[in-house]
Amino acid sequence: MTVFASEMMGGYAGERVLVTGGAGFVGSHLCDRLLALGSRVDVLDDLSTGSAANIPLGIGRFIERDVSASDPLPDYDVIFHLACPASPPRYQADPVATFRTAVFGTVRMLEEAWRTGARILIASTSEIYGDPQEHPQKESYWGHVNPIGLRSCYDEGKRAAETVATDYRRKYGIDLRMVRIFNTYGPRMDPFDGRVVSNFIRQGLLGLPLTLYGDGSQTRSFCFVSDLVEGILRLGALPDEPGREAPVNLGNPGEFTIGELADIVEEVLGSSLGRVNHPLPSDDPRRRRPDIARAEHLLGWSPQVPLRQGIALTVENFRGRPEELLSDRNPSSAPRQGAPSR
Ligand SMILES: NC(=O)c1ccc[n+]([C@@H]2O[C@H](COP(=O)([O-])OP(=O)(O)OC[C@H]3O[C@@H](n4cnc5c(N)ncnc54)[C@H](O)[C@@H]3O)[C@@H](O)[C@H]2O)c1
């Protein structure tokens, strides 16, 4: 049996925890682990990109509402703030709502952390590095982001969220943690979220050719969701100390071209699929790879699940949801043939 360091630290047992975005892909896995660690978990989610089916049995309250709403909340010991659409077709469907969620939703949760003294962990993103001119990306890199592009509602929204969170720490001394999450995949991904892993697996299972944007030579790193959640839990369990608020990259440093990913999906499915090439979307980064030295040093963390194994686990999960492969539960916000190579 794997012994996770977060368990050895004994964190979370009996703590009252709020997970915003807990009906989403990452949030639902985080809830599972928190429940297993003995936390009392509530979920706040508006189900805009998540699904009630993802919410684990065993949580306390499900609070269905916009994360920015000012309605009162119970007191918590810990807040994991993940609520925000995360894939380009989803966040671009209503860019103003995305920016509001990223910024006002974060401010709302920071207010709550300040009011109650809860420690708060905020999910930021590798998107804050934009189309990076440094490779791999260290936390000290300030990024290369277009402030007025199609992705800016998300990229700049998350950058502003980091800014305001850091200022709450400076001004009010809240107990803050921030993770910059790089591409994560795994069971319970939305098959129509437009990310490259879900696109390929959905298309492959339906026997369709795989859609490649550009020539498929752009690279990405892919982190399996259990690895990500372990890193989040370890960071959230550390005692508060000066500097703890600085963002930590969490992702898998293994770098693959999109073409290589297509080959792996094909291999796992055991079928030969064609390829269809589409033009690269605007502001699509050419390369993305985390420098995880800070996470390794601070948390003793590094990803454990190899890509091929993670893809096989994800394929198995997708096979168990055949009806979801055929229809998008969020049709207004995602193109059928998927989108950028996230
Ligand atoms: N999955 C990744 O690869 C990745 C990469 C970088 C960052 N992140 C961050 O991790 C977090 C979770 O991402 P995910 O992949 O699980 O996405 P997801 O879309 O599956 O989950 C997001 C959840 O937030 C909820 N939500 C969205 N807007 C809301 C609002 N205004 N009020 C209340 N709930 C709202 C959705 O209904 C959904 O359940 C996000 O903050 C995202 O930016 C994820």
The ligand as a MOL file (V3000), in Angstrom:
LIG
                    3D

  0  0  0     0  0            999 V3000
M  V30 BEGIN CTAB
M  V30 COUNTS 44 48 0 0 0
M  V30 BEGIN ATOM
M  V30 1 N -7.0400 20.3680 -14.7760 0
M  V30 2 C -5.9590 21.0580 -15.0920 0
M  V30 3 O -5.1470 20.6220 -15.9110 0
M  V30 4 C -5.7000 22.3920 -14.4490 0
M  V30 5 C -4.5560 23.0920 -14.8350 0
M  V30 6 C -4.3030 24.3120 -14.2500 0
M  V30 7 C -5.1350 24.8150 -13.2860 0
M  V30 8 N -6.2390 24.1210 -12.9190 0 CHG=1
M  V30 9 C -7.1290 24.7400 -11.9220 0
M  V30 10 O -7.6740 23.7540 -11.0620 0
M  V30 11 C -9.0090 24.0900 -10.7360 0
M  V30 12 C -9.9240 22.9150 -11.0470 0
M  V30 13 O -9.8410 22.6070 -12.4300 0
M  V30 14 P -10.5650 21.3400 -13.0680 0
M  V30 15 O -9.7030 20.8380 -14.1290 0
M  V30 16 O -11.0160 20.4460 -12.0010 0 CHG=-1
M  V30 17 O -11.8010 22.0510 -13.7710 0
M  V30 18 P -13.3440 21.6730 -13.7280 0
M  V30 19 O -14.0250 22.5620 -14.7060 0
M  V30 20 O -13.5270 20.2160 -13.8440 0
M  V30 21 O -13.7370 22.0920 -12.2530 0
M  V30 22 C -14.0360 23.4100 -11.8850 0
M  V30 23 C -15.2500 23.3650 -10.9670 0
M  V30 24 O -15.5490 24.7030 -10.5640 0
M  V30 25 C -16.9400 24.9300 -10.7080 0
M  V30 26 N -17.1340 26.3570 -10.9790 0
M  V30 27 C -16.7320 27.0490 -12.0820 0
M  V30 28 N -17.1030 28.3400 -11.9490 0
M  V30 29 C -17.7260 28.4520 -10.7480 0
M  V30 30 C -18.3210 29.5230 -10.0540 0
M  V30 31 N -18.3780 30.7680 -10.5540 0
M  V30 32 N -18.8900 29.2780 -8.8450 0
M  V30 33 C -18.8650 28.0320 -8.3150 0
M  V30 34 N -18.3140 26.9760 -8.9270 0
M  V30 35 C -17.7440 27.1920 -10.1280 0
M  V30 36 C -17.3710 24.0470 -11.8740 0
M  V30 37 O -18.7460 23.7420 -11.8820 0
M  V30 38 C -16.4960 22.8260 -11.6620 0
M  V30 39 O -17.1290 21.8700 -10.8450 0
M  V30 40 C -9.3510 25.3630 -11.4910 0
M  V30 41 O -9.1840 26.4720 -10.6310 0
M  V30 42 C -8.3090 25.4090 -12.5930 0
M  V30 43 O -8.0210 26.7260 -12.9800 0
M  V30 44 C -6.5560 22.9270 -13.4860 0
M  V30 END ATOM
M  V30 BEGIN BOND
M  V30 1 1 1 2
M  V30 2 2 2 3
M  V30 3 1 2 4
M  V30 4 1 4 5
M  V30 5 2 4 44
M  V30 6 2 5 6
M  V30 7 1 6 7
M  V30 8 2 7 8
M  V30 9 1 8 9
M  V30 10 1 8 44
M  V30 11 1 9 10
M  V30 12 1 9 42
M  V30 13 1 10 11
M  V30 14 1 11 12
M  V30 15 1 11 40
M  V30 16 1 12 13
M  V30 17 1 13 14
M  V30 18 2 14 15
M  V30 19 1 14 16
M  V30 20 1 14 17
M  V30 21 1 17 18
M  V30 22 2 18 19
M  V30 23 1 18 20
M  V30 24 1 18 21
M  V30 25 1 21 22
M  V30 26 1 22 23
M  V30 27 1 23 24
M  V30 28 1 23 38
M  V30 29 1 24 25
M  V30 30 1 25 26
M  V30 31 1 25 36
M  V30 32 1 26 27
M  V30 33 1 26 35
M  V30 34 2 27 28
M  V30 35 1 28 29
M  V30 36 1 29 30
M  V30 37 2 29 35
M  V30 38 1 30 31
M  V30 39 2 30 32
M  V30 40 1 32 33
M  V30 41 2 33 34
M  V30 42 1 34 35
M  V30 43 1 36 37
M  V30 44 1 36 38
M  V30 45 1 38 39
M  V30 46 1 40 41
M  V30 47 1 40 42
M  V30 48 1 42 43
M  V30 END BOND
M  V30 END CTAB
M  END
